[in-house]
Amino acid sequence: MHLPRQPLGQIVDVSRWRLDETWPVFPVGSKPKRLLICPSDAEGDFLRPGHRYLFKEGIGWAAQQVWSEVVAYEFSRLVDAPVPPALVAFDSETGTPGVLVEFFYGYPGEPLDTRLVHAADIMQGLLEDRKRGRPHGVYDNLVLCRLLKAEEPVKWWARGLAFDAMIGNRDRHPENWGFLITERMNEARKVRLAPLYDNGVSLGYELPEGKMGWAADRVQTYVAKGVHHCGWSSEQDKPAQHAELCGRFLEAYPGVKSIMAETTAMSDFDVAEVLDWCRSFAGPLPFTSERAAFVQLQTRARRDALLATIGE
């Protein structure tokens, strides 16, 4: 259940948040991360006191991944995609900007019997190239989901692939999706697919402001060149173009057309409102008008390409 939206311009200062004692420096991934506990007196009804949050720092040429995480979450609220809350944050002691991502399990008061298992941990024996997470195909991922008896994997992948296409996510490798597994005494194991976490490699984060003044036809080319991390199967392992992969999925599972269509339901007005909201935060890593315009153009192009693919 979503909490209220982060208020306009209210950046979360994590400088006095205490580190989680188990994983003070989060070990998964290549970017600097800290696992923090939200203080009991935290201001704002958009935070969960006592809960864990991952603070990802925005540093160097990839700093804009911070905004990609935030925008992806705000877009997910529009289309009901399963994305964990991502909040605009910074550390006032170091001046470091970042994004604060809410942990999507282990909420205060819940039994501590649910764990996150990255797909890579289960697929280790199948990965010929563990560093790159390959082979990596959607069809094989579904086979794995069914073997684990995960809940509704076809619907999850339909929505996930469509959402990744909408934001141009290139990084849904086997460590960026996984399972929430609940095991209790004298009860059958429960396996759910985790939310769509780690959405930073998206929305043109890699481009500096000076390269964003593109004409619409060049944005179309940029979008068309974008690929998902997944191919279709281990035999067709080359990363597939986003809309084409959605089309291939729809051919195999025509019953999910409405789910994919729902995931594209972001009007130009909705997108502009999110981007204006982002511009309200005057922190150490501002969301510029140039970036807002670029994200608006590419989101429209991605939506139109996906709608054309699924026949809407």
C-alpha positions as a Markdown table, in Angstrom:
| # | Residue | x | y | z |
|---|---|---|---|---|
| 1 | Met | 0.0 | 0.0 | 0.0 |
| 2 | His | 1.4 | 3.4 | -1.0 |
| 3 | Leu | 1.9 | 6.1 | 1.6 |
| 4 | Pro | 1.1 | 9.7 | 0.6 |
| 5 | Arg | 3.4 | 11.3 | -2.0 |
| 6 | Gln | 6.6 | 13.1 | -0.9 |
| 7 | Pro | 5.6 | 16.8 | -0.6 |
| 8 | Leu | 6.9 | 19.3 | -3.2 |
| 9 | Gly | 10.5 | 20.3 | -2.5 |
| 10 | Gln | 10.8 | 18.4 | 0.8 |
| 11 | Ile | 14.1 | 16.5 | 0.5 |
| 12 | Val | 14.8 | 13.8 | 3.1 |
| 13 | Asp | 18.0 | 14.5 | 5.0 |
| 14 | Val | 19.4 | 11.1 | 6.0 |
| 15 | Ser | 22.4 | 12.5 | 8.0 |
| 16 | Arg | 21.0 | 11.4 | 11.4 |
| 17 | Trp | 19.4 | 8.2 | 10.3 |
| 18 | Arg | 21.2 | 5.2 | 11.9 |
| 19 | Leu | 22.8 | 2.4 | 9.9 |
| 20 | Asp | 21.2 | -1.0 | 9.9 |
| 21 | Glu | 23.4 | -3.2 | 12.2 |
| 22 | Thr | 23.2 | -6.2 | 9.9 |
| 23 | Trp | 24.2 | -4.6 | 6.6 |
| 24 | Pro | 25.5 | -1.0 | 7.2 |
| 25 | Val | 27.0 | -1.0 | 3.7 |
| 26 | Phe | 24.6 | -2.9 | 1.4 |
| 27 | Pro | 26.6 | -5.6 | -0.5 |
| 28 | Val | 24.5 | -6.0 | -3.7 |
| 29 | Gly | 25.3 | -3.9 | -6.8 |
| 30 | Ser | 28.1 | -1.7 | -7.9 |
| 31 | Lys | 26.9 | 1.8 | -6.7 |
| 32 | Pro | 27.5 | 3.1 | -3.1 |
| 33 | Lys | 24.6 | 2.2 | -0.9 |
| 34 | Arg | 23.8 | 2.4 | 2.8 |
| 35 | Leu | 21.0 | 0.5 | 4.6 |
| 36 | Leu | 19.4 | 3.0 | 7.0 |
| 37 | Ile | 16.6 | 2.9 | 9.6 |
| 38 | Cys | 14.0 | 5.6 | 9.4 |
| 39 | Pro | 13.9 | 7.5 | 12.8 |
| 40 | Ser | 10.8 | 7.3 | 15.0 |
| 41 | Asp | 10.4 | 11.1 | 14.8 |
| 42 | Ala | 10.8 | 11.4 | 11.1 |
| 43 | Glu | 8.8 | 14.3 | 9.6 |
| 44 | Gly | 6.3 | 13.4 | 7.0 |
| 45 | Asp | 3.5 | 10.8 | 6.5 |
| 46 | Phe | 5.3 | 9.5 | 3.4 |
| 47 | Leu | 7.9 | 7.8 | 5.6 |
| 48 | Arg | 7.7 | 4.6 | 7.7 |
| 49 | Pro | 9.3 | 5.1 | 11.1 |
| 50 | Gly | 11.4 | 2.1 | 12.1 |
| 51 | His | 11.5 | 0.7 | 8.6 |
| 52 | Arg | 14.6 | 0.1 | 6.5 |
| 53 | Tyr | 15.5 | 2.2 | 3.5 |
| 54 | Leu | 18.4 | 1.9 | 1.0 |
| 55 | Phe | 20.2 | 5.2 | 0.4 |
| 56 | Lys | 21.8 | 5.1 | -3.0 |
| 57 | Glu | 24.3 | 7.9 | -3.6 |
| 58 | Gly | 24.3 | 10.0 | -6.8 |
| 59 | Ile | 28.0 | 10.3 | -7.7 |
| 60 | Gly | 29.9 | 11.0 | -10.9 |
| 61 | Trp | 28.7 | 10.5 | -14.5 |
| 62 | Ala | 25.9 | 8.1 | -13.3 |
| 63 | Ala | 24.5 | 10.5 | -10.7 |
| 64 | Gln | 21.3 | 11.0 | -12.7 |
| 65 | Gln | 20.3 | 7.4 | -11.9 |
| 66 | Val | 19.0 | 9.0 | -8.7 |
| 67 | Trp | 16.4 | 10.8 | -10.7 |
| 68 | Ser | 15.6 | 7.8 | -12.9 |
| 69 | Glu | 14.7 | 5.9 | -9.7 |
| 70 | Val | 12.5 | 8.7 | -8.5 |
| 71 | Val | 10.8 | 9.3 | -11.8 |
| 72 | Ala | 10.3 | 5.5 | -12.4 |
| 73 | Tyr | 8.5 | 5.3 | -9.0 |
| 74 | Glu | 6.3 | 8.3 | -9.7 |
| 75 | Phe | 5.4 | 6.8 | -13.1 |
| 76 | Ser | 4.6 | 3.5 | -11.4 |
| 77 | Arg | 2.0 | 5.2 | -9.3 |
| 78 | Leu | 0.2 | 6.3 | -12.4 |
| 79 | Val | -0.1 | 2.8 | -13.9 |
| 80 | Asp | -0.1 | 0.6 | -10.7 |
| 81 | Ala | 3.2 | -1.1 | -11.5 |
| 82 | Pro | 4.9 | -2.8 | -8.6 |
| 83 | Val | 7.8 | -0.5 | -7.9 |
| 84 | Pro | 9.1 | 0.3 | -4.4 |
| 85 | Pro | 8.9 | 3.9 | -3.2 |
| 86 | Ala | 11.9 | 6.0 | -4.2 |
| 87 | Leu | 12.3 | 9.4 | -2.5 |
| 88 | Val | 14.5 | 12.4 | -3.1 |
| 89 | Ala | 17.1 | 12.5 | -0.4 |
| 90 | Phe | 20.6 | 13.8 | 0.5 |
| 91 | Asp | 23.1 | 13.6 | 3.4 |
| 92 | Ser | 23.6 | 17.2 | 4.7 |
| 93 | Glu | 26.8 | 16.2 | 6.5 |
| 94 | Thr | 28.6 | 15.2 | 3.3 |
| 95 | Gly | 26.5 | 17.1 | 0.8 |
| 96 | Thr | 25.8 | 13.9 | -1.1 |
| 97 | Pro | 22.6 | 13.6 | -3.1 |
| 98 | Gly | 20.8 | 10.3 | -3.4 |
| 99 | Val | 17.6 | 8.4 | -3.6 |
| 100 | Leu | 16.0 | 6.7 | -0.6 |
| 101 | Val | 14.4 | 3.4 | -1.6 |
| 102 | Glu | 11.9 | 1.8 | 0.7 |
| 103 | Phe | 12.6 | -1.9 | 1.6 |
| 104 | Phe | 9.6 | -3.9 | 0.3 |
| 105 | Tyr | 9.7 | -6.5 | 3.0 |
| 106 | Gly | 10.4 | -6.7 | 6.7 |
| 107 | Tyr | 8.0 | -4.0 | 7.7 |
| 108 | Pro | 7.8 | -3.2 | 11.4 |
| 109 | Gly | 5.4 | -5.6 | 13.2 |
| 110 | Glu | 5.6 | -8.2 | 10.5 |
| 111 | Pro | 7.1 | -11.7 | 11.2 |
| 112 | Leu | 10.7 | -11.9 | 10.1 |
| 113 | Asp | 10.1 | -14.9 | 7.9 |
| 114 | Thr | 10.2 | -13.4 | 4.5 |
| 115 | Arg | 13.5 | -13.0 | 2.6 |
| 116 | Leu | 14.5 | -11.6 | -0.8 |
| 117 | Val | 16.2 | -14.1 | -3.1 |
| 118 | His | 17.7 | -12.6 | -6.3 |
| 119 | Ala | 17.1 | -14.6 | -9.4 |
| 120 | Ala | 20.8 | -14.8 | -9.9 |
| 121 | Asp | 21.2 | -16.8 | -6.7 |
| 122 | Ile | 18.9 | -19.5 | -8.0 |
| 123 | Met | 20.2 | -19.3 | -11.6 |
| 124 | Gln | 24.0 | -19.6 | -10.8 |
| 125 | Gly | 24.4 | -23.0 | -12.4 |
| 126 | Leu | 22.7 | -21.8 | -15.6 |
| 127 | Leu | 24.7 | -18.6 | -16.1 |
| 128 | Glu | 27.6 | -19.1 | -18.4 |
| 129 | Asp | 28.7 | -15.4 | -17.9 |
| 130 | Arg | 27.9 | -14.6 | -14.2 |
| 131 | Lys | 29.3 | -11.0 | -14.5 |
| 132 | Arg | 26.8 | -10.1 | -17.2 |
| 133 | Gly | 24.0 | -12.4 | -16.1 |
| 134 | Arg | 23.8 | -14.4 | -19.3 |
| 135 | Pro | 22.1 | -16.3 | -20.8 |
| 136 | His | 19.0 | -14.4 | -19.7 |
| 137 | Gly | 15.7 | -15.0 | -21.5 |
| 138 | Val | 12.1 | -14.2 | -20.5 |
| 139 | Tyr | 10.8 | -17.7 | -21.5 |
| 140 | Asp | 13.4 | -19.4 | -19.3 |
| 141 | Asn | 12.7 | -16.9 | -16.5 |
| 142 | Leu | 9.0 | -18.0 | -16.6 |
| 143 | Val | 10.1 | -21.7 | -16.4 |
| 144 | Leu | 12.0 | -20.8 | -13.3 |
| 145 | Cys | 9.1 | -19.0 | -11.8 |
| 146 | Arg | 6.8 | -21.9 | -12.4 |
| 147 | Leu | 9.3 | -24.4 | -10.9 |
| 148 | Leu | 9.3 | -22.3 | -7.7 |
| 149 | Lys | 5.5 | -22.0 | -7.9 |
| 150 | Ala | 5.6 | -18.2 | -7.8 |
| 151 | Glu | 2.3 | -16.4 | -7.9 |
| 152 | Glu | 1.0 | -15.3 | -11.3 |
| 153 | Pro | 4.4 | -15.0 | -13.1 |
| 154 | Val | 2.9 | -14.4 | -16.6 |
| 155 | Lys | 1.0 | -11.3 | -15.4 |
| 156 | Trp | 4.1 | -10.1 | -13.4 |
| 157 | Trp | 6.4 | -10.4 | -16.5 |
| 158 | Ala | 3.8 | -8.8 | -18.7 |
| 159 | Arg | 3.5 | -5.7 | -16.5 |
| 160 | Gly | 7.3 | -5.7 | -15.8 |
| 161 | Leu | 8.3 | -5.9 | -19.5 |
| 162 | Ala | 5.8 | -3.2 | -20.4 |
| 163 | Phe | 7.0 | -0.9 | -17.6 |
| 164 | Asp | 10.6 | -1.4 | -18.5 |
| 165 | Ala | 9.8 | -0.5 | -22.1 |
| 166 | Met | 8.0 | 2.7 | -20.9 |
| 167 | Ile | 11.1 | 3.9 | -19.0 |
| 168 | Gly | 13.7 | 2.3 | -21.3 |
| 169 | Asn | 15.2 | 0.2 | -18.5 |
| 170 | Arg | 18.3 | -1.7 | -19.8 |
| 171 | Asp | 19.4 | -3.3 | -16.5 |
| 172 | Arg | 16.8 | -6.0 | -15.5 |
| 173 | His | 19.6 | -8.5 | -15.1 |
| 174 | Pro | 19.2 | -11.5 | -12.7 |
| 175 | Glu | 20.2 | -9.5 | -9.7 |
| 176 | Asn | 17.6 | -6.9 | -10.5 |
| 177 | Trp | 14.6 | -9.2 | -10.2 |
| 178 | Gly | 13.8 | -11.9 | -7.7 |
| 179 | Phe | 11.5 | -13.6 | -5.3 |
| 180 | Leu | 10.0 | -12.9 | -1.8 |
| 181 | Ile | 10.0 | -16.3 | -0.1 |
| 182 | Thr | 8.0 | -16.8 | 3.1 |
| 183 | Glu | 8.6 | -20.0 | 5.1 |
| 184 | Arg | 6.8 | -20.8 | 8.3 |
| 185 | Met | 6.7 | -23.8 | 10.5 |
| 186 | Asn | 4.0 | -26.3 | 9.4 |
| 187 | Glu | 3.0 | -24.2 | 6.4 |
| 188 | Ala | 3.7 | -24.5 | 2.7 |
| 189 | Arg | 6.3 | -22.2 | 1.4 |
| 190 | Lys | 4.9 | -19.0 | -0.3 |
| 191 | Val | 6.8 | -17.5 | -3.2 |
| 192 | Arg | 6.0 | -14.1 | -4.7 |
| 193 | Leu | 7.8 | -12.1 | -7.3 |
| 194 | Ala | 9.4 | -9.1 | -5.8 |
| 195 | Pro | 8.6 | -5.5 | -6.9 |
| 196 | Leu | 10.5 | -4.1 | -9.9 |
| 197 | Tyr | 13.5 | -2.8 | -8.0 |
| 198 | Asp | 16.7 | -1.0 | -9.3 |
| 199 | Asn | 15.3 | 1.2 | -12.1 |
| 200 | Gly | 18.2 | 3.6 | -12.3 |
| 201 | Val | 19.6 | 2.6 | -15.7 |
| 202 | Ser | 16.7 | 4.2 | -17.6 |
| 203 | Leu | 15.2 | 7.4 | -19.0 |
| 204 | Gly | 18.5 | 8.5 | -20.6 |
| 205 | Tyr | 20.3 | 9.0 | -17.3 |
| 206 | Glu | 23.7 | 8.7 | -19.1 |
| 207 | Leu | 23.2 | 11.8 | -21.2 |
| 208 | Pro | 24.4 | 15.2 | -19.9 |
| 209 | Glu | 22.2 | 18.2 | -20.3 |
| 210 | Gly | 24.3 | 19.5 | -23.2 |
| 211 | Lys | 23.2 | 16.5 | -25.4 |
| 212 | Met | 19.5 | 16.7 | -24.7 |
| 213 | Gly | 18.4 | 19.4 | -27.2 |
| 214 | Trp | 17.4 | 16.8 | -29.7 |
| 215 | Ala | 14.8 | 17.0 | -32.4 |
| 216 | Ala | 11.8 | 14.6 | -32.0 |
| 217 | Asp | 13.0 | 12.4 | -34.9 |
| 218 | Arg | 16.3 | 11.8 | -33.1 |
| 219 | Val | 14.5 | 10.9 | -29.9 |
| 220 | Gln | 12.6 | 8.2 | -31.9 |
| 221 | Thr | 16.0 | 6.8 | -33.0 |
| 222 | Tyr | 17.3 | 6.8 | -29.4 |
| 223 | Val | 14.3 | 5.0 | -28.2 |
| 224 | Ala | 14.3 | 2.4 | -31.0 |
| 225 | Lys | 17.9 | 1.5 | -30.2 |
| 226 | Gly | 17.1 | 0.8 | -26.5 |
| 227 | Val | 17.2 | -2.8 | -25.4 |
| 228 | His | 16.0 | -4.8 | -22.4 |
| 229 | His | 18.6 | -7.0 | -20.6 |
| 230 | Cys | 16.5 | -10.1 | -21.5 |
| 231 | Gly | 16.4 | -11.9 | -24.8 |
| 232 | Trp | 13.5 | -14.3 | -25.4 |
| 233 | Ser | 15.2 | -17.5 | -24.4 |
| 234 | Ser | 18.7 | -19.0 | -23.7 |
| 235 | Glu | 18.8 | -19.9 | -27.4 |
| 236 | Gln | 17.8 | -16.4 | -28.4 |
| 237 | Asp | 19.9 | -14.7 | -25.8 |
| 238 | Lys | 20.7 | -11.3 | -27.5 |
| 239 | Pro | 19.2 | -8.4 | -25.5 |
| 240 | Ala | 15.9 | -7.6 | -27.3 |
| 241 | Gln | 14.5 | -4.2 | -28.2 |
| 242 | His | 12.0 | -3.2 | -25.6 |
| 243 | Ala | 8.8 | -3.0 | -27.7 |
| 244 | Glu | 9.8 | -6.0 | -29.8 |
| 245 | Leu | 10.3 | -8.1 | -26.7 |
| 246 | Cys | 6.8 | -7.0 | -25.5 |
| 247 | Gly | 5.4 | -8.0 | -28.8 |
| 248 | Arg | 7.1 | -11.5 | -28.6 |
| 249 | Phe | 5.7 | -11.9 | -25.1 |
| 250 | Leu | 2.2 | -11.0 | -26.3 |
| 251 | Glu | 2.4 | -13.5 | -29.2 |
| 252 | Ala | 3.1 | -16.2 | -26.6 |
| 253 | Tyr | 0.6 | -15.0 | -24.0 |
| 254 | Pro | -2.2 | -13.0 | -25.8 |
| 255 | Gly | -4.3 | -12.9 | -22.7 |
| 256 | Val | -2.1 | -10.3 | -21.1 |
| 257 | Lys | -2.8 | -7.6 | -23.7 |
| 258 | Ser | -4.9 | -5.6 | -21.3 |
| 259 | Ile | -2.2 | -5.6 | -18.7 |
| 260 | Met | 0.4 | -4.3 | -21.1 |
| 261 | Ala | -2.1 | -1.6 | -22.3 |
| 262 | Glu | -2.8 | -0.5 | -18.7 |
| 263 | Thr | 0.9 | -0.1 | -18.1 |
| 264 | Thr | 1.1 | 2.5 | -20.9 |
| 265 | Ala | -1.7 | 4.6 | -19.5 |
| 266 | Met | 0.4 | 7.7 | -18.8 |
| 267 | Ser | -0.9 | 10.8 | -20.6 |
| 268 | Asp | 1.4 | 13.7 | -21.6 |
| 269 | Phe | -0.3 | 15.7 | -18.9 |
| 270 | Asp | 0.4 | 13.0 | -16.3 |
| 271 | Val | 4.1 | 12.8 | -17.3 |
| 272 | Ala | 4.5 | 16.6 | -17.3 |
| 273 | Glu | 3.0 | 16.8 | -13.8 |
| 274 | Val | 5.5 | 14.3 | -12.5 |
| 275 | Leu | 8.4 | 16.1 | -14.1 |
| 276 | Asp | 7.3 | 19.5 | -12.8 |
| 277 | Trp | 7.1 | 17.9 | -9.3 |
| 278 | Cys | 10.7 | 16.7 | -9.7 |
| 279 | Arg | 11.8 | 20.2 | -10.6 |
| 280 | Ser | 10.5 | 21.5 | -7.3 |
| 281 | Phe | 13.4 | 19.9 | -5.4 |
| 282 | Ala | 16.3 | 22.4 | -5.1 |
| 283 | Gly | 19.0 | 20.1 | -3.7 |
| 284 | Pro | 22.6 | 19.3 | -4.7 |
| 285 | Leu | 21.4 | 17.4 | -7.8 |
| 286 | Pro | 18.6 | 19.4 | -9.4 |
| 287 | Phe | 16.2 | 18.0 | -12.0 |
| 288 | Thr | 16.7 | 20.5 | -14.8 |
| 289 | Ser | 14.2 | 21.8 | -17.3 |
| 290 | Glu | 16.4 | 20.3 | -20.1 |
| 291 | Arg | 16.2 | 16.9 | -18.5 |
| 292 | Ala | 12.4 | 17.3 | -18.0 |
| 293 | Ala | 11.9 | 18.1 | -21.6 |
| 294 | Phe | 14.0 | 15.2 | -22.8 |
| 295 | Val | 12.2 | 12.7 | -20.5 |
| 296 | Gln | 8.9 | 14.0 | -21.7 |
| 297 | Leu | 9.9 | 13.4 | -25.4 |
| 298 | Gln | 11.3 | 10.0 | -24.9 |
| 299 | Thr | 8.4 | 8.8 | -22.7 |
| 300 | Arg | 5.9 | 9.8 | -25.4 |
| 301 | Ala | 7.9 | 8.0 | -28.0 |
| 302 | Arg | 8.2 | 4.8 | -25.8 |
| 303 | Arg | 4.5 | 4.9 | -25.1 |
| 304 | Asp | 3.6 | 5.3 | -28.8 |
| 305 | Ala | 5.9 | 2.5 | -29.8 |
| 306 | Leu | 4.6 | 0.1 | -27.2 |
| 307 | Leu | 0.9 | 0.9 | -28.1 |
| 308 | Ala | 1.7 | 0.3 | -31.8 |
| 309 | Thr | 3.3 | -3.1 | -30.9 |
| 310 | Ile | 0.4 | -4.3 | -28.8 |
| 311 | Gly | -2.2 | -3.0 | -31.2 |
| 312 | Glu | -3.8 | -0.3 | -29.1 |
